[in-house]
Amino acid sequence: MSGQIITAAARKAMTILLMFVAYFFFDRFELKNFKTREILKNDPKAVALLLGLLAIAIALS
């Protein structure tokens, strides 16, 4: 039983790590002239949307 819990937690941690790495590389190399952090810090709806999608991704992993 505890092995399954550890496996599920590890899958969720790897999913979160993969999402952050993909975000970093996409933001760094594809969106060169777009400052994502500066845009998001002034838009609470965009932050809420990103956090909601992150929660859905974690729940599905």
C-alpha positions in Angstrom: 0.0 0.0 0.0 2.7 2.5 0.9 4.6 1.7 -2.3 1.6 2.8 -4.3 1.4 6.1 -2.4 5.1 6.7 -2.9 4.8 5.9 -6.6 1.8 8.3 -7.0 3.6 11.1 -5.2 6.7 10.6 -7.3 4.6 10.7 -10.5 3.0 14.0 -9.4 6.4 15.5 -8.5 7.8 14.4 -11.9 4.8 16.0 -13.7 5.3 19.3 -11.9 9.0 19.2 -12.7 8.3 18.5 -16.3 5.8 21.3 -16.6 8.2 23.8 -15.1 11.1 22.7 -17.3 8.8 22.8 -20.4 7.6 26.3 -19.4 11.2 27.5 -18.8 12.5 26.3 -22.1 9.4 27.4 -24.1 9.6 30.8 -22.4 13.3 31.1 -22.9 13.7 29.9 -26.5 10.3 30.4 -28.3 9.1 33.6 -26.7 12.2 35.6 -27.0 10.7 39.1 -27.1 7.8 38.4 -24.7 8.4 38.9 -21.0 6.0 36.4 -19.5 6.8 37.1 -15.8 6.3 40.9 -16.3 2.9 40.3 -18.0 1.7 37.8 -15.5 2.5 39.7 -12.4 0.0 42.5 -13.5 -2.8 40.1 -14.6 -4.5 38.2 -11.7 -6.8 36.4 -14.1 -3.9 34.9 -16.0 -2.3 33.7 -12.8 -5.5 32.2 -11.6 -5.9 30.4 -15.0 -2.4 29.0 -14.9 -2.8 27.8 -11.3 -6.1 26.2 -12.1 -4.6 24.4 -15.1 -1.6 23.3 -12.9 -4.1 21.8 -10.4 -5.9 19.9 -13.2 -2.6 18.6 -14.5 -1.6 17.4 -11.1 -5.0 15.8 -10.5 -4.8 13.9 -13.8 -1.2 12.6 -13.3 
